[in-house]
Amino acid sequence: MSQNINPDEIVSLQEFYQFAKKNTPVETWDYIIGAADTETTFKKNRYSLDSYAFKPRILRDVEHVDTSIELFGYSFSLPVFYAPIGSMQDFVKNGALNSTLSASDKKIFHMLSSTWSGGVDIIGKSVNYPKIYQLYIRGDESWVDEQISKAIDNGFIALCFTVDLDAYGRRERDLLKRYKTTSRKTATGPEYQMKFSWKDVRRIKNKYNLPIILKGIATEEDAKICVDEGIDVIYISNHGGRQLDYGIGGADLIQSISKVVQNKSKIFFDGGICRGTDVVKALSLGADSVGIGRLQCYAAATNGRKGLNKMIDILTHEILICLRLLGVNNLNDLNENYIKKDIAIAEPSLTSAFPLIREGY
C-alpha cells in the first residue's frame, strides 16, 4: 500500500487492515488481532470460511438485487451488523459512538457492548435509530434490571446476552506485554457471569417485552434449548477465537444449527468475516445476519465514522458482485444449493482474506 494514500481514497478492504496497523500502538493492535492460547480457534474461523466454494447459476435477471432484511419490525439495508466490541475507545476517539453513528448512516444496526466506557446514555442521545444492547452480567438481579431499564429508556430495541465468558480466555499476546484494555481494568463481578444460567434468562424473558439474543452458541444441543426456550435470536459465535481454544470453526456450525432451528429463531453469526463473499457464504449456510468484528475495528482505527462508512460501502459492493455472479437477486433465495464444502487454498491467518498484503500491495 502506498504511504501516500488518503484514507478517504481507500478502494480495498485490505487497506483498512494496513491503515489500522499503522495507526495503532502495538499493544492495542495485538489486542485487536489476538486470540486465546494457541489462537487455533481463530485460525479455524478463517479456515472454515475459506473452505467453502460457490456454485453459481447463470442467465438469471440480476439487474436489481435486494440486499435488505427485516428484523424486529425494522428494515435494514444489509444483512450485516456491527458486532459488540467493548474496548473501541482504546483505538479510536469516541469509541463505539462511531459505530452507532455509522450504523445509522448506512442503515444497518449496531450491537453496543455494555463494557464500552461511554455508557448507553451517550448512545441514546446521539441518534434516534434502532440499536441493540449487549450485556455482560456483572451484578445481581437488581443490577441486571437497572442496566436493562437504562437501555430501554435510551431506545434500545433488543437485548443480547453473551454466554461464552464464564472465564476470561488467556490471550497471550496481551499477557506477554502485560497489557489490559480499559474495559478489563475496570471489570468487576466475574462471578455473576459464571452463575448466569437458563433460570436467569427465563426471568428476564418473562419480565421484559424485548427480543432476546444469546451470543456464544456453538453447539446444536444448545441451539435446540434456545428454540425450546423461545429465544428470538441464536447468535453463533466463539468470541472471535478469543475464549475457548481448539473450538470448531464458526462457519462449520451454521448449517447444522440451522437444521436444528428450522426457522423457529433467527440466526446471527460472526467469526472471521473480512469479505463480502464471507457474508454471502454465511447467509447461504443459513445465517440471517452477519456480525462484523475485527474488520469494524480496522475501519474505525483508520478513520472513525468515515472509515466505517467507507468500509460498509466497499463491503456492500462486494456482496452485490457476489450475488449477481451467483445468479441471486434476493437474499431469501440464498440457500445451501449455492455452496459446497471444498479445500481451503490459503493458510489460515489474520490476512488469509487479503493475500496481496504478503506480496507487498
Number of C-alpha atoms within 10 A of each C-alpha: 12 8 8 6 11 9 16 11 9 16 13 15 22 22 23 26 24 17 21 22 19 14 16 18 12 12 16 19 21 18 20 24 16 20 26 23 18 15 23 20 26 31 24 24 26 28 24 22 26 24 16 20 16 19 13 15 13 11 7 12 11 17 9 11 16 16 18 17 18 12 13 11 7 10 14 20 15 22 23 28 24 25 22 26 23 20 22 27 20 21 21 23 15 15 23 30 25 23 32 25 22 24 26 18 15 16 18 23 28 28 25 27 24 23 20 20 18 14 17 23 13 11 23 20 10 13 16 13 20 22 24 24 23 26 21 18 25 18 17 14 14 9 12 16 15 12 19 21 13 15 25 19 12 19 20 23 19 22 24 23 20 21 21 20 18 16 12 13 17 17 21 18 21 20 11 9 11 9 17 14 17 16 17 13 9 10 11 12 11 16 14 16 19 15 12 17 11 12 9 13 16 13 11 18 17 10 10 14 10 17 16 21 24 23 22 20 24 22 14 18 11 15 25 17 13 21 19 12 13 15 20 19 23 29 29 26 26 27 25 26 29 22 23 23 19 16 17 20 25 28 30 20 20 25 19 15 24 21 13 16 21 12 12 16 21 20 23 26 31 28 28 30 25 24 21 21 22 23 26 27 26 28 25 23 25 27 26 24 21 25 26 22 21 21 23 27 28 30 29 27 28 26 21 23 25 18 24 27 22 23 23 22 14 17 21 20 12 19 20 22 15 20 22 20 18 20 21 24 20 16 19 14 13 21 17 16 13 19 19 15 13 12 12 15 10 15 14 19 18 17 16 18 22 19 15 12 15 9 7 8 12
